[in-house]
Amino acid sequence: MVSALTYKRCWWRPPKPVDRLARQFPDVPTESVAAVVQDAQPAFEQAPIRDFVPLFVERTAKQHLRQAAG
């Protein structure tokens, strides 16, 4: 039996890092935001614990976007 809580988790997906960052930096083209996110990923390829890699990639990309914005 599927509970209501399980159902809610299934139909809702959090926005992807590129989408979140594109909203936070509306003056930066989405393609550029995606490139920054992609460039941040290799730094974490060898991370022994993979659970937090998406968070670290997003934070790194956000730092780069803030520096570029001035």
N, C-alpha and C positions, 0 to 999 in steps of 0.2 A: 504494500500500500504506500502511496506517495503522499507525504504530508504537505500541508500548505506551505510550510517553510521551504521544503525541498523544491516545490514548484516555483516559488518566488526566485530561488537561486538559479533555477534553470533558464528562466525567460529573460532575466536581466543580466547584461554583461557590462562591466565597467568600460568607459571609453579607453581607447588605446592611447599610449603615451603621445603619439604624434598628434592625435586629436586634442588631448588636454593641453599640450604645449602650444599648438596652433591657436587655441582660444586665449591662452595667456599672452601670446605674442602676435596679436592680429596684424601688425605691420610687416611681419616676416612671412614670405610665401610658404605655403604648406610643403611644397617640394623641398625648400631649404630646411625646414624643421625636420622633415623626414631624413634628409641627408645628415643633419647633425646627430640625430638619434642613431642612425646607422653607423656613423663614425665613432660613436661612444661605445658601441657593443664590443669591439675586439678587446678592449681593456679588461673585460670581465669574462673572457672565454675560458680562462683557466681557473676560475673561482671554484673552490672545493664545495661550497654550499650554493646551489643554484636557485634556491627559493627566492632570494632577494635580488637577483641579478636584474630583473626588469625595473625594480625601484632604483637601483644604483645607476642604471643606464639613463633613466629619466632624469635623475638628479644631476648627473654629469652633463647631459644635454641642456638642461635648464641653466646650469652655470655658464656654459659656452654661449648660449643665447643671450643671457644677461650681459656678459662681457662684450659681446658684439653690439648690443643695443647702446652701450655706453655707460 
